[in-house]
Amino acid sequence: MNRVVITGIGAITPVGNNAEDMWESMKNGVCGIDTITKFDVSKTKAKVAGEVKDFDPTEYIDKREVRKMDLFCQYAMAAATQAVNDSNIIGNVEPERLGVYFGSGVGGINTFYEQSVNLYTDKNISPFFIPMMIGNIAAGNVAIKFKAKGPCLPVVTACSTSTHAIGEAFHAVKFGLADAVIAGGAEATITELAIKGFTSCKALTLTDDPKRASIPFDKERSGFVMGEGAGALILEEYEHAVSRGAKIYAEICGYGNTCDAHHITAPDPEGEGAAACVKIALEEAGYQGTEELYINAHGTSTNLNDSGETKAFKKVLGERAYKAHISSTKSMTGHMLGATGAVEAIAASLALRDGIIPPTIGYKIPDPECDLDYTPNKAVEAQADMALSTTFGFGGHNACIVLKKVD
């Protein structure tokens, strides 16, 4: 079986439009959440979000093609292009050995809404409506741009989407189905329709103070904040990467995939499915129980997730859960849904590289049910041996990947 490493990264986020800018913001506890500007919030109960700022799709996509892509796909193309350029993989792998595993939790909801309005106002429906809306089109467009003719898999598992995409890509390279894979996820759901929909199912916070809106593990947490953007990673077979002198951010060494089979939106409050997922990932990674861990937690700032996730870590790690460095970068970006796992995997890899644990900002009031070390408010220096990234989605989908430093 092959070893699998990360050789390129790219990100479009509320705290930076490339991976290194995003990472600088995260290390410094920059909050990317503010009052929504994409539509009039006077008619919505939820009023804050983590919006991408100053994004120019024409830096990555021809102007003629931009109008044929929903915003989520534009974000995907931008992040994937950054990661591909960062890795210098094109020209160093056969097209038939280059795959794309890229997903979206919701897909082209901006396009869906706009074309629905056109239908009911007797306007023409765009010939690009379907290919702009469907959730697999980000993977398809990335593959087309980079002539990736290997396995192509668009994952759709709600908030777990891009962690599953990375995990499945990891196994594809590990078991020899590809030499390299462009993996990640994208989302653009800061629309009036989506915000009202998530509000109706009581998922979003109604707090209008951006600094106290996304507050994972804080006792006053009251729901998640919508975020948007994309994250992309190049996963590559280790010997292939070394032979061409590629830079290596981290090694992916474990992946877990389970389902709560409990509820359509609520996680298992005891964290059983999440714990099983983390356990599977750690076992594949060869975790011995002595390594220093960093956990980029799902940490959504919802009551059930944060307490259940804390229970899951304790079930798997026992007393060592109290020694793990944990943080939720959603406190800075909001919840980027299908993009969140990829963005947080990038953050985890850079935490290993730099020996810095990003903070959980906005943390003020401890919750007795969330009593681990969540790295409150300020980054800390720590040389972790392994990093975990966990994501859990509507439908009970659980995903976890484990990274480690490469000697």
Phi, psi and omega in degrees: 000147184273151167276150186231129182234162177263122183241001177200146180220150176207146184206140169238115189217169175293348181240020177156140183260024165203167190295318183289321176296318176302315182295320177300317178297317181296317180299328183263008175066037180282131179269122178264010183262136179202181178298137181299135178247350186284342176202169181288115184275002181295339181258006180239148178283322177273127190238357181237156179199166174262091182272145169288138182245144171056040179273128178241103183296337183288353171291340186234339188228139175301141183306323181293334181272336184302317183291349179264003183236133169297160183301322180299324180287325175299317177299317180299314181297321180295310181296319180295320179297318177301313183295318179297314179295321180297324184274337186058037185282328183292131185092349179245012177210144177291138180308323180288349180251009177250121181251171175225119175238096189220130185228177174211138180290323186243325182085210190275066184289332175298314179295316180302315181294312183298318181287332174293320176298317178302318180300315185272002173241017175059035174261163181293145174271132183297139174295346179263004184308305184295307180293344174277331187273321191295141188291341182276353192289336175297313177299317180297315181292323176297315180298318180297314183298320186255011177053041180275107186257008177277201182299138181228117186226110174271113182272141175226095177225048178054231185289346179269000190312301189281340171290319175296321178299316179294316181297316178292324176295320176304313180291326178299318178284319180302319183262013169083016179281341179205157174270333179206151180221136170272114187236145176163203182198162182215153180205144175213083187241019177273074177233158181300320180298311182292318180298317179292325178295312179293328176294319181297328178268016171061036180265330187267149172289147176258007177292134180259004176269109183304330183282343180238025183267303178260097186231070182305138174071357175281143183298334182269009179301145187217016180137164184272165176252131180293134173237178179207167178134204182202155174223143180218142178227146171262116175261132187218145176298134190303309182296324177298317180294316181295320184295334180257007177072029180289147172284146184237125179276315182191167175255136172269126188229358180203149182210131176237144182213111178221174176228139176293325186051050189235310188198154184289332179234327185273137174285161173301118184297341179268354176070024184296312181294321178296318179298317179299321180296312179297319180299316179299316181296317180293322179296316179296327181284349181077029179299130183260349181094001180243349183290148174280128187249143163245132178242114169275098189283157174301313168038068188275349186077023172255152185300310186288318182299309190292322177287319179294322179293321176299316177299320181298316179298321180292322180298321184276317189263346183062222181295336179292346175300328181286344180263349181286145172274122183235142170206159174241110178286353172296341175298339180254324185262343196076183183265110185272017176049244184294345178266345193295321182296319180292316179299319182284332173294322175297314179300319179295319180293323180285331174297319176295316183299315189263350183067036180230131177261116179292155186272167163261104186276166179076006184280124181229313191246111181297147175249125180304333179279349179235084192243027178262183181271102183262015179053064187292123163072330180226140177296153177230152175275129179198132180267087179285147177272325180225151175232137175251144170233122183244140173218144183224133188236163173310143185092355178088014181288129178239138178217144178212135170238152179240132178244155172215162177293152176253128179296000000 
